[in-house]
Amino acid sequence: MEPQDHSKAAFHWLFGDQLGPHFLRPDSDIVMIESRGVFRRRRFHRAKAHLLLSAMRHRAAELGDRVRYVQAETYRDGLNRAVGDAPVTVHHPTSHAALRFVQGLEQVEVLPPRGFLVQPDAFGRWADAAGHLRMEDFYRHVRRDHDLLMDGEQPEGGKWNLDTDNREAPPKDAAVLPVPAPYRPREDAIDHQVRADLDHWERRGELAFVGRDGPRLFPATRAEARRALRAFVQKRLPTFGRWEDAVLAEDWAMSHSLLSASLNLGLLDPAECVEAAENAYRAGEAPLNSVEGYIRQVAGWREYMWNLYWYLGPRYRDSNVLGHTVPLPDWFAHLDADAVQARCLSTTLAQVRDRGWVHHIPRLMILGNHALQRGWDPAAVTDWFHRCFVDGYDWVMLTNVIGMSQYADGGRITTKPYASGGAYINRMSDLCGPCAYRPTERVGEHACPYTAGYWEFVHRHRDRLEHNHRTARTVKQLDRLTDLDEVLRNAHHRDPNAPP
């Protein structure tokens, strides 16, 4: 039997996170498969399931007669029903499991990845030459290579990193930031049908979800995503930088772009996002610190996480150098914010429950910080973030949670654990004032679970942390705490799964 010429394949397969025009092939009919089994294997956030199905069905409606859209239990079954054994092309999927699957299908030719600025093979060459993995060095490499925010051979403004300008606490006595509201899409008949289908499947006991599915907050089409990008750049980017790390209980969006879900669905390409931001700076419409901060997120951190996912490989998932094995408690897994007294954690968990999204500081310094302090299983924490966030995909969460949030790799991609006491949360938010706990107290009725938990964590891992130049001083401070024995006694008697 002669080998098939897949380069002339009549069909091109789009996964549900490959929905923008940059994933199409001009001369191929399109195959899209809505797999029920994907939702059966894991208990995803209801709003995430809604967004994904809405985006896929909207894309199919746009493609019209060009697409064969199949609803099936599995991808294999759907592909067979759509094209039989005809040759198919597909762009490199975004997970190890999906890549293994398509590479195992004789009829499928895997094309290079789309939707990123840096290809994995190019990243591998950079990483091998650099001899270490540090985001700051990679970010500078990307800026130079793609001529992003550059002034000749030097960074615009003379500095690569303007983080020190982007750590401003929220305005005093302000419930929300003085900025325009984010772009809000309008639901349509497709959204109504998606919601009806999800309701039907849940009633029949076929699928189960966590969280709430309110009106859709994030773009499901290319046109909506483009409008959201324009609205962010014109109205919200100017104030993004200064309050990038700030948190307000009543302002879930702050000045953030809310474009991560659109990027990760493939509705936007990162090149157009960073180009729009840089153009705003060049036109005098946004300050340098805001534009550099946004470009750092998209062209720096997002590209770094994507490429580390492939560079470090599937076994990275098993990293657990801290030996954390406590299972996720039910209240956390089920997003039961009402079970929690600590206002920062309760507020953040409620936002995840209601929207499937919070920005990077609540993710890292409230949710991830608590899991790290309590010694929860990092693989389970990673899976939770994947399932519960509308922008969560395996490639996004694996390195972000294992490497950064839970420090389970021992510092391969970051220089220190992201653990902190209540003082940081108090400084960067308005969450601590009405709380039952006090961020300055480690013991007693009003002891902050983050403050006590921080010192418990440092004590538990002091042998590792005292040899890290970024945490050695903290270990020395540990020995000066006059109430350390009481802090540790309280920790010993506390259930690590009890809500704080």
Number of C-alpha atoms within 10 A of each C-alpha: 3 4 7 13 11 17 11 12 19 16 24 24 23 22 22 20 21 27 26 21 13 13 20 17 17 9 11 17 18 25 23 24 24 20 19 16 14 14 18 14 10 15 19 25 29 27 28 27 22 24 24 20 23 25 25 25 22 18 22 19 14 12 13 11 11 14 21 19 20 18 15 16 16 14 22 15 15 20 21 12 15 20 14 11 13 16 20 26 24 23 22 18 22 21 17 14 11 14 14 11 14 20 13 10 14 14 19 22 20 17 12 11 17 18 21 19 18 18 16 19 12 10 20 16 10 16 18 10 9 12 8 12 18 15 17 15 14 20 22 18 14 20 19 17 11 14 13 19 24 16 12 9 8 13 18 14 13 9 9 17 17 17 16 10 15 20 15 15 18 22 16 8 7 12 13 16 19 12 14 13 15 19 20 15 17 13 14 10 9 15 21 14 15 18 22 12 14 21 15 13 14 13 11 10 9 13 19 19 21 21 24 17 21 12 16 18 19 25 26 28 24 20 12 18 24 18 15 21 23 18 18 24 22 15 18 22 26 23 21 25 28 21 21 24 21 25 29 21 16 15 13 19 17 27 25 22 20 23 21 21 24 27 23 25 28 25 28 26 19 21 16 12 20 21 14 18 26 24 15 19 21 13 8 11 16 23 18 22 22 25 26 26 21 23 24 24 16 21 25 22 18 22 25 25 20 24 23 24 24 19 15 13 11 13 7 18 19 12 17 19 12 18 12 18 14 15 17 20 13 12 16 19 17 18 22 17 21 12 13 17 15 21 20 25 21 22 22 24 28 18 20 24 23 18 25 26 27 21 19 14 17 24 18 20 23 24 20 24 24 23 24 27 26 25 21 22 21 31 20 16 24 23 18 22 28 22 25 27 23 28 24 22 19 19 20 23 25 26 26 24 24 25 26 23 27 33 26 26 19 19 15 15 20 16 16 18 19 16 25 21 24 25 16 14 22 18 16 20 20 24 21 21 12 10 15 14 23 22 23 16 18 25 18 11 10 14 19 25 23 32 25 25 25 22 25 22 17 20 17 15 13 19 12 14 19 16 12 15 11 12 17 15 13 16 20 12 10 16 11 9 11 9 12 18 10 14 20 19 11 16 16 11 8 10 11 18 17 13 19 17
